[in-house]
Amino acid sequence: MFRTLYRGATTLAGPLVPLLLNRRTARGKEDPARRGERLGIAGRPRPKSRLVWIHGASVGEALSVLSLIDRLLQTAPDLHVLLTTHTVTAARLLESRLPDRAFHQYIPLDRIAYVDRFMDHWRPDLAIWLESELWPNLLDGIAKRSVPAIMLNARMSGRSAARWARAQGALQSMMTVFQAVLPASKAEAEKLTSLGIRQLGPAGNIKYAAPPPPAKADAVEALANAVGDRPLWLAASTHEGEEEICFAAHRRLLTDRPDLLLVLAPRHPPRGPEIAQMIDAAGWRAARRSEGALPAPGDPVYLADTLGEMGVLLRLAPIAFVGGSLVPVGGHNPIEPAQLDAAVLTGRQVENFSDVMADMAAAGGLAWVDGADDLAAKVDHLLSDPSARTTMTQAARTVAEQNSGMLDTVMATLSPLLAKASS
């Protein structure tokens, strides 16, 4: 009943699609030059050889599978990988990160006509879905064409689990498309089992296997020269409501550390002008990276409002506050700073990375913060005590390295499906 109603509703909603896309385009959430992809119209020809389709919603999911893509491409010289996402940010980042024989397309909106157009063009030989992306029409498209499929990093928020608990039959029906479901953690495995999902594979987070974010040596050198001997801390992937907290913490820190530099990298760089106004209102000067500027000696804040440069910033920052965690966003990836030896601070609203954060916290590899005063205190402590900072970064790196073998587990699970796809 659920899927029948859903198919009917999404079909009838067709006339609203242009309005939706227009609104999203105006907000910078759609690429007007590639709008056809959202309607299932391919932006390029299909490779003539085997094609693995990987779908991840946004930046974090897409970047987490770069190592997996490399391993897949090593299995056969004729294999190609199609990576789909929803977000413009992910598409732009992937332009420079995907290897040869891998390419990006936007996922079509979940309407039968668009799904059929997408599936009939690409004809994937294997489908790999990440995390909790459950689009009924797309899943039906996979099932109708008997495409082997697997879900990696499977997880479900508490709210989603409660909602699906009232419709377990519909959930179980959709999930039958996957021959294997690999939970992101043991806690997620228990949650999925309670919802009647039985085809569970080994638990583990593939994000541990992602490579550190890259950086151009000349960009690192230029920023390092501009910073000089000044102490600094990084506020990474901040969201609306968090910049004010970071600024309040920084103001407290400046009392005893007048040369301290805050490097602030918002999750969404288009918010740069808005954040620049906030910095001006605070009475501070701030160079903006999007304008090609570097921090001047007297600047208390450096606004890194560009895309794809977290690798540069993390290579210089001894301390990184990971945003999306002091507001109800769900947190962002602490593994990247751990890989690059930045001490990790985070708020407690980290549902998206709860298992990773818990493992790192238990090992002493990160510290929780509760508001501006606590953030200032933790930054001050780590700046004052390099040995404590080293202990924290080594603990976090150890957790990341201990879990990096998940990629081998994934490849072992994928091997029979790859064999089936080639037969």
Buried (B, 14 or more C-beta within 10 A) or exposed (E): EEBEEBBEEBEEEEEEBEEEBEEBBEEEBBBEEBBEBBBBBBEEEEBEEBBBBBBBBBBBBBBBBBBBBBBBBEBEEEBBBBBBBBBBBBBBBBEEBBEEBBBBBBBBBBBBBBBBBBBEBBEBBBBBBBBBBBBBBBBBBBBEEEBBBBBBBBBBBEEBBEEBEEBEEBBBBBBBBBBBBBBBBEBBBEBBEEBEBEBBBEBBBBBBBBEBBEBEEEBBEEBEEBBEEEBBBBBBBBBBEBBBBBBBBBBBBBEEBEEBBBBBBBBBBBBBEEBBEBBEEBEBEBBBBBEEBEBEEEBBBBBBBBBBBBBBBBBBBBBBBBBBBBBEBBBBBBBBBBBBBBBBBBBEBBBBBBBBBBBBBEBBBBBBBEEBEBBBBBBBBBBEEEEBBBBBBBBBBBBBEEBBEBBEBBBEBBEEBBEEBEE
